[in-house]
Amino acid sequence: MKFFLVFFAALFAPNLFVESIKLNCNFINHDSKIYACYAENFEIISKYDRVITEVTGDHHSGKTNEDVKFFYSRDNLINYFPLNVGNFFPNLNYVQIQNASLMEVEGSDLKQFGETLEVLNLNTNPIESLESGLFKFNT
């Protein structure tokens, strides 16, 4: 009976079974003053599997996730905006996802950054549309 319930749930509610997304960061001082996470070997191909559950990488001496102001991804396969980045890096000011196959961005995707987001750079992506009121959760 348990097998049937799991099979039934997987068949009719596939988004309940979310894959763990690990973000591997190369932490650096960008332009020698802004502490940044450069995403390495990072991909998000499904809209239902895009919640980051773990961040790895070696911080510089005395630095933590709270010091990260810049999230940068370039040439990674990211079809949908990653979720939970703002929970791991609560003081992000600048988010750049470049040349990543990003197709859509919604206001709910940016809600995670709240009032700290100052710059969103999504250049060189095949974005089909942007939601009206995209920044409704951001100042």
N, C-alpha and C positions, 0 to 999 in steps of 0.2 A: 504494500500500500504506500509506503514512504517513497519508493522508487517512482511510482505512478505520479505522486504529487509533485516531485521534483521535475520529472519529465514534462508534466502538464504545465508547470510554471515556466520552464525554460522554453517551451514551445509557444506559449501564448503571451508571455511577459518577458521577452528577452532582455529588456533594459533593467530588470531586477538583478541580473548577474553581471556586475560591473567588473571589468578587468582592472587590476591594480596598475596605475600609471606612475612610473618612477621618473622623476626629473633629476638628471645628473648635471650638476653645475660645475663649471670651471669658474671659481670665484677670483675676480681680478679687480684691480683699481683702474677703472675706465678713465682715460684722460688724466691719469694719476691723481684723481681726487674723488671720483664717484665709485663706491663699492658696488660691484655688479655680479650677477649670475649670468654667465653665458651658457645656454642650454647646449648640451652635447648629445648626439645620437638620440634625439627626442622625436617621437612621432605620435600623432593623434589622427587616426583614420576614421573613427566612428563617433558620431554625435553622442552616442550613449556611453562611450568609454573614453571620457576626457577629463575625469576628475583626478587631479594629482593627489596621490596618497602618501608619497614619500619623496624627500629631497635628499640627495647625496652630494658629496663633494667635500673637499678640505678647505675650511675657512682659513684666512690669514690669521696670524697671531692676534688675539684680542677681539676678533670680529665674530659676529653671529648673524643669524638670519635677519635679525632686527636692523642690522646695519646696511642691508641690501637696499639700494635706491633704484637700481636699474636692472630690468629683466630683458635679456637679449637672446633672440633665436634667429638664426640665419641658415638657410639651406637645409632645414629640417622639414620632414613631411608632416605638416600640421594643417589638416583640412577644416578643423573646427577649433574655436577658441578654447584654450585650456582653462579649466576651472580649478579653483582652490589655490592658485598662485599667491593671491593676496593674503590668504590665511598663513602661508609659510613665510611670506615677506610682507609684514604689515605696514612698512614705511616706503613702499615703492612709489616713486614719482614718475618714472619713465618706463614704458613698456614698448618694446620694438620686436615685432615678428615680421621678418623680412624674407621674401622669396621662399614662401613656405606652403603654397597651394591653399591658403586660407580662402574659404568660399563665402562665409557669412560671419557677421558680428551683430549681436543683439545687446540691448541695454542691460539685460540680466547677466550677460557675460562680464560686463564692466562693473557691476554692482560690488563685486568683491574688493575693488580698490577704493571705494568710497570717496572721501574728499582728498586723499593723498595723490591721486593721479593728476599729473600736470601735462604729460605728453604721451600720446598714443601714436606710434608710427607703424603703419601696416603696408608700407610701400612694396611694390613688386609682388602683389598677390592677385589672384583672379577673383576678387570679391564681386559678387553678382549684385548685391544690394546692401544698403545700410538702413537699419530700422530708424524710422522717424523718432526723434527724442532719444537718440542713442546714448547721450550723456545725462539722462534724467537722474541717475543716481550719483553723479559726480559733479563737483563744483567746477 
